[in-house]
Amino acid sequence: MNLSTVLGELLAASDDATASVEAARRKASEMLRESRERLAADREVRLTAARAQAKAIVESARQSAELEAAHITDMGVRGRQKMKERFEQAAPEIVRTMAIEVAARFGPQAR
Protein backbone atom coordinates (compact mmCIF):
# COMPACT_ATOMS: atom_id res chain seq x y z
CA MET A 1 0.00 0.00 0.00
CA ASN A 2 1.29 3.35 -0.87
CA LEU A 3 0.54 6.74 0.55
CA SER A 4 -1.74 7.86 -2.25
CA THR A 5 -3.86 4.70 -1.88
CA VAL A 6 -4.16 5.29 1.85
CA LEU A 7 -4.98 8.93 1.26
CA GLY A 8 -7.61 7.95 -1.31
CA GLU A 9 -9.11 5.45 1.13
CA LEU A 10 -9.19 8.10 3.86
CA LEU A 11 -10.85 10.64 1.56
CA ALA A 12 -13.41 8.04 0.48
CA ALA A 13 -14.05 7.14 4.12
CA SER A 14 -14.43 10.84 4.94
CA ASP A 15 -16.89 11.29 2.07
CA ASP A 16 -18.81 8.21 3.24
CA ALA A 17 -18.85 9.55 6.79
CA THR A 18 -20.04 12.97 5.58
CA ALA A 19 -22.75 11.31 3.51
CA SER A 20 -23.77 9.15 6.48
CA VAL A 21 -23.91 12.20 8.78
CA GLU A 22 -26.01 14.09 6.23
CA ALA A 23 -28.32 11.09 5.78
CA ALA A 24 -28.66 10.82 9.56
CA ARG A 25 -29.43 14.56 9.79
CA ARG A 26 -32.06 14.27 7.06
CA LYS A 27 -33.56 11.22 8.79
CA ALA A 28 -33.59 13.01 12.17
CA SER A 29 -35.12 16.10 10.58
CA GLU A 30 -37.80 13.96 8.91
CA MET A 31 -38.53 12.14 12.17
CA LEU A 32 -38.79 15.47 14.01
CA ARG A 33 -41.16 16.84 11.34
CA GLU A 34 -43.34 13.70 11.49
CA SER A 35 -43.43 13.87 15.29
CA ARG A 36 -44.49 17.51 15.17
CA GLU A 37 -47.20 16.69 12.61
CA ARG A 38 -48.49 13.82 14.76
CA LEU A 39 -48.50 16.05 17.85
CA ALA A 40 -50.34 18.79 15.95
CA ALA A 41 -52.90 16.28 14.66
CA ASP A 42 -53.33 14.83 18.13
CA ARG A 43 -53.74 18.32 19.60
CA GLU A 44 -56.37 19.12 16.95
CA VAL A 45 -58.25 15.92 17.76
CA ARG A 46 -58.20 16.81 21.46
CA LEU A 47 -59.34 20.37 20.76
CA THR A 48 -62.16 19.10 18.57
CA ALA A 49 -63.25 16.69 21.31
CA ALA A 50 -63.03 19.44 23.94
CA ARG A 51 -65.11 21.78 21.75
CA ALA A 52 -67.72 19.08 21.24
CA GLN A 53 -67.83 18.37 24.98
CA ALA A 54 -68.11 22.08 25.81
CA LYS A 55 -70.88 22.47 23.24
CA ALA A 56 -72.75 19.51 24.76
CA ILE A 57 -72.37 20.98 28.27
CA VAL A 58 -73.62 24.39 27.13
CA GLU A 59 -76.56 22.81 25.29
CA SER A 60 -77.45 20.73 28.34
CA ALA A 61 -77.28 23.82 30.56
CA ARG A 62 -79.45 25.76 28.10
CA GLN A 63 -82.05 22.99 28.05
CA SER A 64 -82.02 22.79 31.85
CA ALA A 65 -82.46 26.55 32.10
CA GLU A 66 -85.36 26.46 29.65
CA LEU A 67 -87.03 23.66 31.59
CA GLU A 68 -86.53 25.53 34.85
CA ALA A 69 -87.93 28.74 33.33
CA ALA A 70 -90.97 26.84 32.01
CA HIS A 71 -91.47 25.26 35.43
CA ILE A 72 -91.24 28.64 37.19
CA THR A 73 -93.67 30.16 34.68
CA ASP A 74 -96.09 27.29 35.22
CA MET A 75 -95.82 27.68 39.00
CA GLY A 76 -96.56 31.41 38.61
CA VAL A 77 -99.61 30.73 36.45
CA ARG A 78 -100.89 28.16 38.95
CA GLY A 79 -100.22 30.57 41.85
CA ARG A 80 -102.15 33.37 40.16
CA GLN A 81 -105.00 30.98 39.39
CA LYS A 82 -105.15 29.86 43.03
CA MET A 83 -105.16 33.49 44.22
CA LYS A 84 -107.96 34.28 41.75
CA GLU A 85 -109.98 31.28 42.96
CA ARG A 86 -109.46 32.25 46.61
CA PHE A 87 -110.44 35.83 45.85
CA GLU A 88 -113.54 34.70 43.99
CA GLN A 89 -114.50 32.51 46.96
CA ALA A 90 -113.79 35.10 49.65
CA ALA A 91 -114.83 38.32 47.88
CA PRO A 92 -118.63 37.90 48.14
CA GLU A 93 -118.45 37.31 51.89
CA ILE A 94 -116.03 40.21 52.39
CA VAL A 95 -118.20 42.56 50.32
CA ARG A 96 -121.33 41.43 52.20
CA THR A 97 -119.63 41.95 55.57
CA MET A 98 -118.36 45.39 54.57
CA ALA A 99 -121.79 46.38 53.25
CA ILE A 100 -123.40 45.35 56.57
CA GLU A 101 -120.74 47.31 58.51
CA VAL A 102 -121.20 50.42 56.36
CA ALA A 103 -124.99 50.13 56.61
CA ALA A 104 -124.75 49.73 60.37
CA ARG A 105 -122.44 52.74 60.67
CA PHE A 106 -124.31 55.09 58.45
CA GLY A 107 -127.80 53.60 58.69
CA PRO A 108 -128.84 55.01 62.08
CA GLN A 109 -127.21 58.41 61.43
CA ALA A 110 -129.10 58.87 58.21
CA ARG A 111 -132.44 58.86 60.12
C-alpha positions, 0 to 999 in steps of 0.5 A: 500500500502506498501513501496515495492509496491510503490517502484515497481510502481516507478521503473516500471514508471521509466522504462516506462519513459525511454522507452518512452524517447528512443522511442521519441529519435528514432522517432526524429532521424527517422524524422530528417533522413527522413527530411535530405533525403527529402532535399537531394532529393529536392536539387538533383531535383533542381540541375538537373533542373538547369543543364538542364536549363544551358544546354539549355541556352548554346545550345541556345547561341551556335545556335545563335553564329552559325547563326551569324557566318553564317550570317557574312560569307554570308555577306562577300561572298556577299561583295566580289561578289559586289566588284568583280562585281564593279571591272569587271565593272570599270576595262575596263574603267580604263585600257582604260583611263590609256592606253590613258594617257600612250600613250599620255605621251610616244607617242610624245616622241617616235617620 
